[in-house]
Amino acid sequence: MKAYVIDLEDMITTVCKVMCYHVPCRKEDRCVKIKEVFEQIKTEDVRPVVHGKWIVLDDCSNRGIYCSACNRKIFDFTHAPKKKQSRFCPSCGAQMED
């Protein structure tokens, strides 16, 4: 599910314009009710998603699996087959792409 960042005041203003355009009303009463409803909606801390890829180094002295986002060695090479399937970097939280 995608997360969107929406300014509450802009959303209320837009909804009020649409509602008052289509239905004759006393704007102040309707907009107050709309604002009360929107302010009860649960909000979450939304952050940008960082994407990365697993980088496998197997032909050097630093053999292992590295995260392309934070460049840290995450797993020893002996654990590579299982750990490479992880969807997130345990170090920086980047979402791993195939």
DSSP file (Angstrom, degrees, kcal/mol; ACC not computed):
  #  RESIDUE AA STRUCTURE BP1 BP2  ACC     N-H-->O    O-->H-N    N-H-->O    O-->H-N    TCO  KAPPA ALPHA  PHI   PSI    X-CA   Y-CA   Z-CA
    1    1 A M              0   0    0      0, 0.0     2,-0.2     0, 0.0     0, 0.0   0.000 360.0 360.0 360.0 132.6    0.0    0.0    0.0
    2    2 A K        -     0   0    0      1,-0.0     2,-0.4     0, 0.0     0, 0.0  -0.516 360.0-141.6 -80.4 148.2    1.4    3.4   -0.9
    3    3 A A        -     0   0    0     -2,-0.2     2,-0.4    44,-0.1    -1,-0.0  -0.919  15.6-162.5-109.3 136.6    1.6    6.2    1.6
    4    4 A Y        -     0   0    0     -2,-0.4     2,-0.6     2,-0.0    42,-0.0  -0.920  15.3-137.5-120.1 144.6    0.8    9.7    0.6
    5    5 A V        +     0   0    0     -2,-0.4     2,-0.4     2,-0.0    -2,-0.0  -0.904  30.3 176.9-101.0 118.9    1.7   12.9    2.4
    6    6 A I        -     0   0    0     -2,-0.6     2,-0.5     4,-0.0     3,-0.1  -0.980  31.5-125.2-126.9 132.5   -1.3   15.3    2.3
    7    7 A D     >  -     0   0    0     -2,-0.4     4,-2.2     1,-0.2     5,-0.2  -0.653  19.1-145.0 -75.3 123.9   -1.6   18.7    3.9
    8    8 A L  H  > S+     0   0    0     -2,-0.5     4,-2.5     1,-0.2     5,-0.2   0.899  96.6  49.7 -59.8 -45.0   -4.7   18.6    6.2
    9    9 A E  H  > S+     0   0    0      1,-0.2     4,-2.4     2,-0.2    -1,-0.2   0.898 111.0  49.7 -64.7 -40.0   -5.7   22.3    5.5
   10   10 A D  H  > S+     0   0    0      2,-0.2     4,-2.4     1,-0.2    -1,-0.2   0.905 111.5  49.5 -63.7 -40.6   -5.4   21.9    1.8
   11   11 A M  H  X S+     0   0    0     -4,-2.2     4,-2.6     2,-0.2     5,-0.2   0.929 111.7  47.5 -65.1 -45.1   -7.5   18.7    1.9
   12   12 A I  H  X S+     0   0    0     -4,-2.5     4,-2.6     1,-0.2     5,-0.2   0.921 112.6  49.5 -62.2 -44.5  -10.2   20.4    4.0
   13   13 A T  H  X S+     0   0    0     -4,-2.4     4,-2.2    -5,-0.2    -1,-0.2   0.921 112.8  47.2 -60.8 -44.8  -10.3   23.5    1.7
   14   14 A T  H  X S+     0   0    0     -4,-2.4     4,-2.2     2,-0.2    -2,-0.2   0.925 113.5  46.7 -64.2 -46.2  -10.6   21.3   -1.4
   15   15 A V  H  X S+     0   0    0     -4,-2.6     4,-3.1     1,-0.2     5,-0.2   0.908 111.7  51.7 -64.0 -41.9  -13.3   19.1    0.0
   16   16 A C  H  X S+     0   0    0     -4,-2.6     4,-2.7    -5,-0.2     5,-0.2   0.908 109.1  50.6 -61.7 -41.6  -15.3   22.2    1.2
   17   17 A K  H  X S+     0   0    0     -4,-2.2     4,-1.4    -5,-0.2    -1,-0.2   0.928 114.4  43.8 -61.3 -44.4  -15.0   23.8   -2.2
   18   18 A V  H  X S+     0   0    0     -4,-2.2     4,-1.8     2,-0.2    -2,-0.2   0.940 116.4  45.8 -66.5 -47.2  -16.4   20.6   -3.9
   19   19 A M  H  X S+     0   0    0     -4,-3.1     4,-1.9     1,-0.2    -2,-0.2   0.907 115.3  45.9 -64.8 -42.4  -19.1   20.0   -1.3
   20   20 A C  H  < S+     0   0    0     -4,-2.7    -1,-0.2    -5,-0.2     5,-0.2   0.733 109.7  55.8 -75.7 -21.5  -20.3   23.6   -1.3
   21   21 A Y  H  < S+     0   0    0     -4,-1.4    -1,-0.2    -5,-0.2    -2,-0.2   0.889 116.1  35.4 -73.9 -40.2  -20.3   23.8   -5.0
   22   22 A H  H  < S+     0   0    0     -4,-1.8    -2,-0.2     1,-0.2    -3,-0.1   0.746 121.9  42.1 -87.6 -25.1  -22.6   20.8   -5.5
   23   23 A V  S  < S-     0   0    0     -4,-1.9     2,-0.2    -5,-0.2    -1,-0.2  -0.980  82.2-124.0-128.5 123.8  -24.8   21.3   -2.5
   24   24 A P        +     0   0    0      0, 0.0     2,-0.3     0, 0.0    -3,-0.1  -0.468  54.2 140.4 -63.5 131.1  -26.3   24.6   -1.3
   25   25 A C        -     0   0    0     -5,-0.2     2,-1.0    -2,-0.2     3,-0.1  -0.962  64.6 -87.3-158.2 172.7  -25.2   25.0    2.3
   26   26 A R    >>  -     0   0    0     -2,-0.3     4,-1.8     1,-0.2     3,-0.7  -0.859  43.9-150.4 -89.6 106.6  -24.1   27.3    5.0
   27   27 A K  H 3> S+     0   0    0     -2,-1.0     4,-2.7     1,-0.3     5,-0.3   0.820  87.8  56.8 -52.1 -42.4  -20.4   27.0    4.2
   28   28 A E  H 3> S+     0   0    0      1,-0.2     4,-1.8     2,-0.2    -1,-0.3   0.916 108.8  45.5 -61.3 -44.5  -19.2   27.6    7.8
   29   29 A D  H <> S+     0   0    0     -3,-0.7     4,-1.9     2,-0.2    -1,-0.2   0.934 115.2  46.2 -64.9 -46.7  -21.2   24.8    9.3
   30   30 A R  H  X S+     0   0    0     -4,-1.8     4,-2.5     1,-0.2    -2,-0.2   0.918 112.7  49.6 -64.2 -43.9  -20.3   22.2    6.6
   31   31 A C  H  X S+     0   0    0     -4,-2.7     4,-2.4    -5,-0.2    -1,-0.2   0.853 108.6  53.1 -67.1 -34.2  -16.6   23.1    6.7
   32   32 A V  H  X S+     0   0    0     -4,-1.8     4,-2.1    -5,-0.3    -1,-0.2   0.925 111.2  46.4 -64.9 -43.5  -16.4   22.8   10.5
   33   33 A K  H  X S+     0   0    0     -4,-1.9     4,-2.1     2,-0.2    -2,-0.2   0.909 112.3  50.1 -65.2 -42.3  -18.0   19.4   10.4
   34   34 A I  H  X S+     0   0    0     -4,-2.5     4,-2.5     1,-0.2     5,-0.2   0.920 110.3  50.5 -62.1 -43.6  -15.6   18.3    7.6
   35   35 A K  H  X S+     0   0    0     -4,-2.4     4,-2.2     1,-0.2    -1,-0.2   0.906 108.7  51.9 -61.9 -41.8  -12.6   19.5    9.5
   36   36 A E  H  X S+     0   0    0     -4,-2.1     4,-0.6     1,-0.2    -1,-0.2   0.905 110.8  48.2 -61.5 -41.7  -13.8   17.6   12.6
   37   37 A V  H >< S+     0   0    0     -4,-2.1     3,-1.1     1,-0.2     4,-0.4   0.944 112.7  46.9 -65.2 -47.7  -14.1   14.4   10.6
   38   38 A F  H >< S+     0   0    0     -4,-2.5     3,-1.2     1,-0.3    -1,-0.2   0.838 105.4  59.5 -65.9 -32.4  -10.7   14.7    9.0
   39   39 A E  H 3< S+     0   0    0     -4,-2.2    -1,-0.3     1,-0.3    -2,-0.2   0.684 100.1  58.2 -71.0 -15.5   -8.9   15.6   12.2
   40   40 A Q  T << S+     0   0    0     -3,-1.1    -1,-0.3    -4,-0.6    -2,-0.2   0.562  80.9 109.2 -87.4  -9.4  -10.1   12.2   13.7
   41   41 A I  S <  S-     0   0    0     -3,-1.2     2,-0.1    -4,-0.4    -3,-0.0  -0.475  80.2-108.3 -70.5 135.8   -8.3   10.2   10.9
   42   42 A K        -     0   0    0     -2,-0.2     2,-0.3     1,-0.0    -1,-0.1  -0.404  36.1-157.3 -64.0 133.5   -5.3    8.3   12.1
   43   43 A T        -     0   0    0     -2,-0.1     2,-0.3    -3,-0.1    -1,-0.0  -0.818   4.6-158.8-112.1 156.1   -2.0    9.8   10.9
   44   44 A E        -     0   0    0     -2,-0.3     2,-0.9     2,-0.0     0, 0.0  -0.919  30.2-103.2-131.1 157.1    1.3    8.1   10.6
   45   45 A D        -     0   0    0     -2,-0.3     2,-0.5     2,-0.0    -2,-0.0  -0.720  44.6-162.3 -78.4 109.8    4.9    9.2   10.4
   46   46 A V        +     0   0    0     -2,-0.9   -41,-0.0   -42,-0.0    -3,-0.0  -0.849  12.6 176.6-104.4 127.5    5.7    8.9    6.7
   47   47 A R        -     0   0    0     -2,-0.5   -44,-0.1     1,-0.0     2,-0.0  -0.902  37.8 -93.3-124.2 154.2    9.2    8.8    5.5
   48   48 A P        -     0   0    0      0, 0.0     2,-0.5     0, 0.0    -1,-0.0  -0.377  42.1-117.6 -65.1 145.9   10.7    8.3    2.1
   49   49 A V        -     0   0    0     45,-0.0     2,-0.5    -2,-0.0    45,-0.1  -0.730  21.3-146.9 -86.9 128.7   11.5    4.7    1.2
   50   50 A V        -     0   0    0     -2,-0.5    45,-3.3    43,-0.2     2,-0.4  -0.842  13.8-154.5 -95.4 128.7   15.2    4.1    0.5
   51   51 A H  E     +a   95   0A   0     -2,-0.5     2,-0.3    43,-0.2    45,-0.2  -0.812  21.6 158.8-104.9 144.6   15.8    1.4   -2.2
   52   52 A G  E     -a   96   0A   0     43,-2.3    45,-2.9    -2,-0.4     2,-0.3  -0.886  27.7-131.3-148.5 179.6   18.9   -0.7   -2.4
   53   53 A K        -     0   0    0     -2,-0.3    15,-2.0    43,-0.2     2,-0.4  -0.973  28.2-107.9-136.5 151.9   20.3   -4.0   -3.8
   54   54 A W  E     -C   67   0B   0     43,-0.5     2,-0.5    -2,-0.3    13,-0.2  -0.663  30.1-156.2 -78.0 132.6   22.3   -6.7   -2.3
   55   55 A I  E     -C   66   0B   0     11,-3.0    11,-3.1    -2,-0.4     2,-0.6  -0.959   4.6-155.0-111.7 121.1   25.9   -6.7   -3.6
   56   56 A V  E     -C   65   0B   0     -2,-0.5     2,-0.6     9,-0.2     9,-0.2  -0.861   8.8-172.2-100.9 119.8   27.7  -10.0   -3.3
   57   57 A L  E     +C   64   0B   0      7,-2.9     7,-2.3    -2,-0.6     3,-0.1  -0.949  22.2 149.9-109.5 115.5   31.5   -9.9   -3.2
   58   58 A D        +     0   0    0     -2,-0.6    -1,-0.1     5,-0.2     5,-0.1   0.383  60.1  62.0-125.8   2.4   32.9  -13.4   -3.4
   59   59 A D  S    S+     0   0    0      3,-0.1     2,-0.3     0, 0.0    -1,-0.1   0.023  94.7  59.4-121.3  29.7   36.3  -12.9   -5.1
   60   60 A C  S >  S-     0   0    0     -3,-0.1     3,-0.8     1,-0.0    -3,-0.0  -0.868  92.5 -94.5-144.3 178.5   38.2  -10.8   -2.6
   61   61 A S  T 3  S+     0   0    0     -2,-0.3    -4,-0.0     1,-0.3    -1,-0.0   0.698 118.6  60.8 -72.3 -17.8   39.3  -10.8    1.0
   62   62 A N  T 3  S+     0   0    0      2,-0.1    -1,-0.3    14,-0.0    -5,-0.1  -0.213  77.8 171.8-100.0  41.5   36.2   -8.9    2.1
   63   63 A R    <   +     0   0    0     -3,-0.8    14,-0.5    -5,-0.1     2,-0.3  -0.211  26.9  87.9 -54.9 136.7   33.8  -11.6    0.9
   64   64 A G  E    S-CD  57  76B   0     -7,-2.3    -7,-2.9    12,-0.2     2,-0.5  -0.972  77.1 -67.4 162.8-173.2   30.2  -11.0    2.0
   65   65 A I  E     -CD  56  75B   0     10,-2.5     9,-3.0    -2,-0.3    10,-1.5  -0.948  46.1-168.1-112.7 129.0   27.0   -9.4    1.2
   66   66 A Y  E     -CD  55  73B   0    -11,-3.1   -11,-3.0    -2,-0.5     2,-0.5  -0.820  22.0-121.7-116.7 152.7   26.8   -5.6    1.2
   67   67 A C  E  >  -C   54   0B   0      5,-1.8     4,-1.9    -2,-0.3     5,-0.2  -0.815  12.5-150.0 -92.2 130.1   23.9   -3.1    1.1
   68   68 A S  T  4 S+     0   0    0    -15,-2.0    -1,-0.1    -2,-0.5   -14,-0.1   0.724  94.4  55.0 -72.4 -19.7   24.1   -0.7   -1.9
   69   69 A A  T  4 S+     0   0    0    -16,-0.2    -1,-0.2     1,-0.1   -18,-0.1   0.910 126.8  14.9 -80.0 -43.7   22.3    2.0    0.1
   70   70 A C  T  4 S-     0   0    0      2,-0.1    -2,-0.2    24,-0.0    -1,-0.1   0.499  91.6-134.1-110.3  -6.4   24.6    2.1    3.2
   71   71 A N     <  +     0   0    0     -4,-1.9     2,-0.3     1,-0.2    -3,-0.1   0.738  55.7 142.1  59.9  26.5   27.7    0.2    1.8
   72   72 A R        -     0   0    0     -5,-0.2    -5,-1.8     1,-0.0     2,-0.6  -0.729  60.9-112.7 -97.6 147.9   28.0   -1.8    4.9
   73   73 A K  E     +D   66   0B   0     -2,-0.3    -7,-0.2    -7,-0.2     3,-0.1  -0.696  40.6 173.5 -75.6 118.8   28.9   -5.5    5.1
   74   74 A I  E     +     0   0B   0     -9,-3.0     2,-0.3    -2,-0.6    -1,-0.2   0.858  56.0  18.9 -98.5 -43.0   25.7   -7.1    6.3
   75   75 A F  E    S-D   65   0B   0    -10,-1.5   -10,-2.5     5,-0.0    -1,-0.3  -0.960  74.5-112.2-134.0 147.5   26.3  -10.8    6.1
   76   76 A D  E >   -D   64   0B   0     -2,-0.3     3,-1.3   -12,-0.2   -12,-0.2  -0.402  38.0-112.3 -68.1 155.7   29.3  -13.2    5.9
   77   77 A F  G >  S+     0   0    0    -14,-0.5     3,-1.5     1,-0.3   -13,-0.1   0.796 113.6  66.4 -64.1 -28.3   29.5  -15.0    2.6
   78   78 A T  G 3  S+     0   0    0      1,-0.3    -1,-0.3     2,-0.1   -14,-0.0   0.772 105.0  44.3 -65.5 -24.1   28.8  -18.3    4.2
   79   79 A H  G <> S+     0   0    0     -3,-1.3     4,-2.4     1,-0.2     3,-0.4   0.294  83.5 111.8 -98.2   8.2   25.2  -17.1    5.0
   80   80 A A  H <>  +     0   0    0     -3,-1.5     4,-2.3     1,-0.2     5,-0.2   0.866  68.0  54.2 -55.4 -48.9   24.7  -15.6    1.6
   81   81 A P  H  4 S+     0   0    0      0, 0.0     4,-0.3     0, 0.0    -1,-0.2   0.891 118.1  34.6 -59.4 -39.7   22.0  -17.9    0.1
   82   82 A K  H >4 S+     0   0    0     -3,-0.4     3,-1.1     1,-0.1    -2,-0.2   0.929 120.5  46.3 -78.3 -46.0   19.6  -17.4    3.0
   83   83 A K  H >< S+     0   0    0     -4,-2.4     3,-1.9     1,-0.3    -3,-0.2   0.782  98.9  68.3 -72.6 -27.9   20.3  -13.8    3.9
   84   84 A K  T 3< S+     0   0    0     -4,-2.3    -1,-0.3    -5,-0.3   -30,-0.1   0.712  92.1  63.6 -65.0 -18.1   20.2  -12.5    0.3
   85   85 A Q  T <  S+     0   0    0     -3,-1.1    -1,-0.3    -4,-0.3    -2,-0.2   0.567  75.5 116.0 -82.0  -8.7   16.5  -13.2    0.3
   86   86 A S    <   -     0   0    0     -3,-1.9     3,-0.0    -4,-0.2    -3,-0.0  -0.353  59.0-149.6 -61.7 139.0   15.9  -10.6    3.0
   87   87 A R  S    S+     0   0    0      8,-0.1     9,-3.2     1,-0.1     2,-0.3   0.606  75.6  43.7 -88.1 -12.4   13.7   -7.8    1.8
   88   88 A F  B    S-B   95   0A   0      7,-0.2     7,-0.2     3,-0.0     6,-0.1  -0.976  81.4-116.4-135.8 147.4   15.3   -5.1    4.1
   89   89 A C     >  -     0   0    0      5,-2.1     4,-1.8    -2,-0.3     5,-0.0  -0.694  18.8-149.7 -77.9 125.8   18.8   -4.1    5.2
   90   90 A P  T  4 S+     0   0    0      0, 0.0    -1,-0.1     0, 0.0   -16,-0.0   0.679  93.6  51.7 -70.7 -15.0   19.1   -4.6    8.9
   91   91 A S  T  4 S+     0   0    0    -19,-0.1    -2,-0.0     3,-0.1   -17,-0.0   0.931 130.8   5.6 -85.3 -51.9   21.6   -1.7    9.1
   92   92 A C  T  4 S-     0   0    0      2,-0.1   -42,-0.1   -42,-0.0    -1,-0.0   0.540  91.7-119.8-114.2  -9.6   19.8    1.1    7.3
   93   93 A G     <  +     0   0    0     -4,-1.8   -43,-0.2     1,-0.2     3,-0.0   0.550  51.8 163.0  83.5   7.5   16.3   -0.3    6.6
   94   94 A A        -     0   0    0     -6,-0.1    -5,-2.1     1,-0.1     2,-0.5  -0.291  42.2-119.0 -61.0 143.8   16.6    0.1    2.8
   95   95 A Q  E     -aB  51  88A   0    -45,-3.3   -43,-2.3    -7,-0.2     2,-0.3  -0.759  30.9-131.5 -85.7 124.0   14.0   -1.9    0.9
   96   96 A M  E     -a   52   0A   0     -9,-3.2     2,-0.2    -2,-0.5   -43,-0.2  -0.607  16.5-154.6 -86.1 134.1   15.9   -4.4   -1.3
   97   97 A E              0   0    0    -45,-2.9   -43,-0.5    -2,-0.3    -1,-0.0  -0.655 360.0 360.0 -98.5 156.8   15.0   -4.7   -5.0
   98   98 A D              0   0    0     -2,-0.2   -45,-0.1   -45,-0.1    -1,-0.1   0.472 360.0 360.0 -76.1 360.0   15.6   -7.8   -7.1
